[in-house]
């Protein structure tokens, strides 16, 4: 157990003693944003852990759902994201003449996105890459040229997610303003990259495409890429991570 874990554990209990805290940002990201501000962290876009060597994810009590591990667009993404949108996208409900591409892709089975195409992930250990397999509506494989290199995925995973903390928060609304109470924190240590690849093959880690379009302004109708993320359900976190246990929690809480 490293010193960063002990220090964050102590800081968490200092924050917990504050009780209900007014959200510092509207929307679903308010819980994580507020917690990071209380830690003294400023918002930035670098692919670095939130607190020293530890990446922090906040989840609301009694919710399950998925955790976004990191964003990773396919190799040569500047062209591929536009190609994916134009070739395999489907009409936006508000702007039918514009295509979007939002959907989940798994490694254990094909999943249809839109009307005509199905998608699946395949981990190729010989070529050391995760390949996006695409079939048409007649189940003919039509494309296997889109991929993520193992090197890219390993760098992203190990740069930011070797150590993980999951903070559980309670929430309430007072006069249309959201408040948070930070209740629990659990710490985890990454097993290894091979486990990450195996979980992709099992369909436990999925890829989520979020390729939309701008709905207004001068960029209306243009591609709006919200990022392509690798995600895992919170119930499966211990498939990828080893949970860290504390023997002296009472001492730290004093």
C-alpha positions in Angstrom: 0.0 0.0 0.0 1.6 3.3 -1.0 1.6 6.6 0.8 -0.7 8.2 -1.6 -3.5 5.8 -0.6 -3.0 6.5 3.1 -3.0 10.3 2.5 -6.2 10.2 0.3 -7.9 8.0 2.9 -7.2 10.6 5.6 -8.4 13.5 3.4 -11.6 11.6 2.5 -12.5 11.3 6.2 -11.8 15.1 6.7 -14.3 15.7 3.8 -16.8 13.2 5.2 -16.9 15.0 8.5 -18.1 18.1 6.6 -21.5 16.5 6.1 -23.7 17.8 3.3 -21.9 20.0 0.8 -23.4 22.2 -1.9 -22.6 21.1 -5.4 -20.0 23.3 -7.1 -21.3 22.3 -10.6 -24.7 21.5 -12.0 -25.4 18.2 -13.6 -24.3 14.6 -13.1 -20.6 15.4 -12.9 -21.2 17.7 -9.9 -20.3 15.0 -7.4 -16.9 14.2 -8.8 -16.1 17.9 -9.6 -17.0 19.0 -6.0 -15.0 16.2 -4.4 -11.9 17.1 -6.5 -12.2 20.8 -5.6 -12.4 19.9 -1.9 -9.2 18.0 -2.4 -7.6 21.1 -3.8 -7.4 19.8 -7.3 -8.0 22.2 -10.2 -9.7 21.1 -13.4 -7.4 20.1 -16.2 -7.5 17.9 -19.3 -4.2 16.0 -18.8 -4.4 12.2 -18.8 -3.0 12.0 -15.3 -4.5 10.5 -12.1 -6.8 12.8 -10.0 -4.8 12.6 -6.8 -1.1 11.9 -7.1 -1.0 8.3 -8.4 -4.7 7.6 -7.8 -7.6 7.9 -10.2 -10.9 8.8 -8.4 -14.3 7.8 -9.5 -17.4 9.0 -7.7 -20.6 7.0 -7.8 -23.9 7.8 -6.2 -25.2 5.4 -3.5 -27.6 2.7 -4.7 -26.6 3.1 -8.3 -24.8 0.5 -10.3 -24.0 1.3 -13.9 -20.7 1.7 -15.7 -17.4 3.4 -14.9 -15.5 5.1 -17.7 -11.9 3.9 -17.5 -10.4 6.1 -20.3 -11.0 7.5 -23.7 -9.2 6.0 -26.7 -10.1 6.7 -30.2 -9.0 4.1 -32.8 -5.6 4.5 -34.5 -5.7 7.1 -37.3 -8.8 8.5 -35.6 -8.9 11.9 -37.4 -10.1 10.0 -40.5 -11.8 7.0 -38.9 -14.2 8.8 -36.6 -15.6 10.7 -39.7 -15.6 7.5 -41.7 -17.5 5.6 -38.9 -20.1 8.4 -38.7 -20.6 8.7 -42.5 -20.5 4.9 -43.3 -22.1 3.3 -40.3 -24.1 6.0 -38.6 -27.8 6.5 -38.5 -30.0 9.6 -38.7 -30.2 11.9 -35.7 -33.8 12.1 -34.5 -33.8 15.9 -34.4 -31.8 16.3 -37.6 -32.6 13.3 -39.9 -30.3 14.5 -42.6 -27.3 14.2 -40.3 -25.8 10.9 -39.1 -24.7 10.1 -35.6 -23.2 6.9 -34.1 -23.9 6.1 -30.5 -23.6 2.6 -29.2 -21.8 -0.1 -27.2 -19.5 -2.7 -28.6 -18.5 -5.9 -26.8 -15.9 -8.7 -27.3 -18.2 -11.7 -26.6 -20.9 -11.1 -29.3 -22.0 -8.8 -32.1 -24.2 -5.9 -31.2 -26.3 -4.0 -33.7 -25.9 -0.2 -33.7 -28.4 1.6 -35.9 -30.2 -0.2 -38.7 -27.8 -2.0 -40.9 -24.6 -2.9 -39.1 -23.4 -5.0 -36.2 -20.1 -4.6 -34.3 -17.8 -6.8 -32.2 -14.3 -6.4 -30.6 -11.6 -9.0 -31.2 -8.3 -9.1 -29.4 -5.6 -10.2 -31.8 -2.6 -11.2 -29.7 -0.4 -11.9 -32.8 -0.9 -8.4 -34.2 -1.2 -6.9 -30.6 -4.3 -4.9 -31.3 -8.0 -4.9 -30.5 -9.9 -5.0 -33.8 -13.4 -3.6 -34.5 -15.2 -6.2 -36.6 -18.2 -5.0 -38.6 -20.9 -7.0 -40.3 -23.7 -5.9 -42.6 -27.4 -6.8 -42.1 -26.8 -10.1 -44.0 -24.0 -11.0 -41.5 -21.3 -10.6 -44.0 -18.0 -9.2 -42.5 -17.3 -6.0 -44.3 -14.6 -4.3 -42.3 -11.8 -5.3 -39.9 -9.4 -2.4 -40.5 -10.3 -0.3 -37.4 -8.3 -1.1 -34.3 -6.5 0.1 -31.1 -3.0 -1.1 -30.6 -2.1 -2.9 -27.4 0.6 -0.3 -26.8 -1.9 2.6 -26.9 -4.3 0.8 -24.5 -1.5 -0.3 -22.1 -0.1 3.2 -21.9 -3.5 4.8 -21.2 -4.4 2.1 -18.6 -1.1 2.2 -16.7 -0.6 6.0 -16.9 -3.8 6.8 -15.1 -5.4 3.7 -13.7 -2.8 1.7 -11.8 -4.5 2.8 -8.6 -8.2 3.5 -8.3 -10.4 4.9 -5.6 -14.2 4.7 -5.8 -16.1 7.2 -3.6 -19.8 6.6 -2.9 -21.9 9.7 -2.4 -25.4 10.4 -1.1 -27.4 13.3 -2.7 -30.4 15.5 -2.0 -32.0 18.5 -3.5 -32.8 21.7 -1.5 -34.5 24.6 -3.4 -33.4 23.2 -6.7 -29.8 23.0 -5.6 -28.0 19.6 -5.2 -26.0 18.7 -2.1 -23.6 15.8 -1.6 -22.5 13.8 1.4 -19.4 11.6 0.8 -20.0 8.3 2.6 -17.5 5.6 1.6 -14.3 5.2 -0.2 -12.7 1.9 -1.5 -9.2 1.5 -3.0 -8.1 -0.8 -5.7 -4.9 -1.8 -7.4 -4.7 -2.9 -11.1 -4.0 -6.6 -11.7 -2.3 -6.4 -15.1 -2.8 -5.6 -18.8 -3.4 -9.2 -19.8 -6.5 -9.2 -17.5 -7.7 -6.0 -19.2 -7.5 -7.8 -22.6 -9.2 -10.9 -21.3 -12.1 -8.8 -19.9 -12.6 -7.2 -23.3 -12.9 -10.7 -24.8 -15.4 -11.7 -22.2 -17.6 -8.6 -22.9 -17.0 -7.3 -19.3 -15.1 -4.3 -20.6 -16.9 -2.6 -23.5 -16.2 0.2 -25.9 -18.7 3.1 -26.1 -18.9 5.3 -29.2 -20.4 8.8 -28.7 -20.3 10.4 -32.1 -23.0 13.1 -32.3 -23.6 16.4 -34.1 -23.8 20.0 -33.0 -27.4 21.1 -32.7 -27.0 24.8 -32.9 -24.5 27.6 -33.5 -22.1 28.1 -36.4 -21.1 24.4 -36.2 -24.6 23.1 -36.4 -24.7 19.8 -38.3 -20.9 19.2 -37.9 -19.5 16.1 -36.2 -19.4 16.4 -32.4 -17.2 13.6 -31.0 -17.8 13.1 -27.3 -15.1 10.5 -27.0 -14.7 6.8 -27.5 -14.5 5.2 -24.0 -13.5 1.9 -22.5 -15.9 1.1 -19.7 -16.6 -1.5 -17.0 -19.6 -2.0 -14.8 -19.0 -1.1 -11.2 -20.1 -4.6 -10.1 -17.2 -6.0 -12.1 -14.4 -3.7 -10.9 -12.8 -6.5 -8.9 -12.4 -8.5 -12.1 -9.8 -5.9 -13.2 -8.6 -4.7 -9.8 -7.5 -6.1 -6.4 -9.3 -4.4 -3.6 -7.0 -2.9 -0.9 -8.1 -3.6 2.7 -7.2 -1.4 5.7 -6.3 -2.8 9.1 -6.3 0.4 11.0 -9.3 2.3 9.7 -10.3 3.4 13.2 -6.9 5.1 13.7 -7.2 7.0 10.5 -10.7 8.2 11.3 -9.6 9.9 14.6 
